[in-house]
Amino acid sequence: MNKMHKYFFRFASIFDVIAGLGLIFGLKMQLELFNLEEPNYKGMFTLVGLVTLLFAFVFYKLSNNPKNKELFQVAIGAKTAPFVGLTIAYLFNQLPFPFFLVGLITDGLWLIPFIYFYKKQF
């Protein structure tokens, strides 16, 4: 594929590295930013941060190998699952709006270019 694909998925990788590290090391700052209480199970955010770092690796690999259909599908799933989960939690009043908004920005909106590149490739 073209350079646009490569640069986009490298950017997605860098974005997820920052997001993952932010969840692991900057949770308190993020909670203060959104005026939210500290959760009982902070380790869950560490887990999500580590999974986010794993997906950053997937996006980087995809930037170099756009013909790998399965890797592409994993990348789309990496953005779809969190967004759907956060949306359902928000709709059932189990999640404050600011967390839903973060999910929309960090996962939901990214689905548009992910699917665009997938359709263009396959």
N, C-alpha and C positions, 0 to 999 in steps of 0.2 A: 504494500500500500504506500501511499505518499508520505511525505514528511509531516504533514498535518496530523496524521494518525500517530506517528511516533512522538511528536511533541505533545499532543493531547494526553496520551497515556503516560508519558513521563511526568507531565504536570499533575495528573491524577495520582500518580505514585507519590510525588512530593507532598501533595495535599494530604494524602492519607498518612504519611509519615508524621507530618505536623499534627494532624488530628489524633493519631494514636499516641504520640508522646504527650500531647496535651491531656488526654484522658488519664494517662499513667502518672504523670508528674505535675499536672496543673489543674487537678480536679477542684481544689479549694477555690482557686481564682475563678474558674468557670461558674461554680455555684454562686459565688458572690456577684459575679457579673449579671446573672439571671435572678438574683435575689431568692435563691432556693435554699432550703435547709440541707444540712449534711445528711447523706443517706446512711442508713444503718449498715449497709453492706457495700463499703467502698471497694472491696475486692472485685465486685461485679464490673465496676468501671475499668479496673485494671485488666480484667479479662477482655472486655470489649476493646480496650486500647491495643492489646496484644493481637487480637483478631484483625483489627484495623491495620496494624503493621504487616501482618501476613498478607492481607489484600493489597497493600502497597507493593509488595514483592510481586504479586500476580500481575498488577497493572504494569510494572516495569518489564516483566517478562513478555507481556502482551505487546508492549511498545516495540520490541525487537522481533516478535514472531506473530504478526497479525493473521496468518493463515491457520493458526491453531484454533479450530472451532470450539473445542471443549474448553480451552482456557478462556476464550471469549465468553462462553456461556457462564463460566464460573464468575467472571468479572461482572457480568450483568446481574447475576444472582447476588453478588456481594453488595450491590447497590439496591436491589429490589427488596431483599429480605428485611433489612433494618427499617427501610422506609415503610413497608407494609406493617411491620410489627409496631412501630411507633404510631402510625396512623390509627391502627385498631385500638391501641392503648389510649390514645388521646380521645377517640370517639366514645370510649366507654368510661371516660373521666378517671383514668388511671395514670394519667401523665399530664403535667402542667403544659400549657401552651408553649412556653419558651423551649421546652425540650422537643416538642413537635416541630417547632420552627427550625431548630438546629438540624433535626432529621431531614426536613424538607431541603435545607440548603446543602447538607453534607452528603445526602444520598438521593433524594427524590429528583432534584433538578439535574443531577448528573446522569440520570437514566436517559434523558433525551439524546445527548451526544453519544452515549454508549450504544444505544439502539441504532442510531444513525450510522455509526461506523460498522456495526455488525451487519446491517442490511446492505450497506455498500460493499462489504467484503464477501458476503455470502448471498 
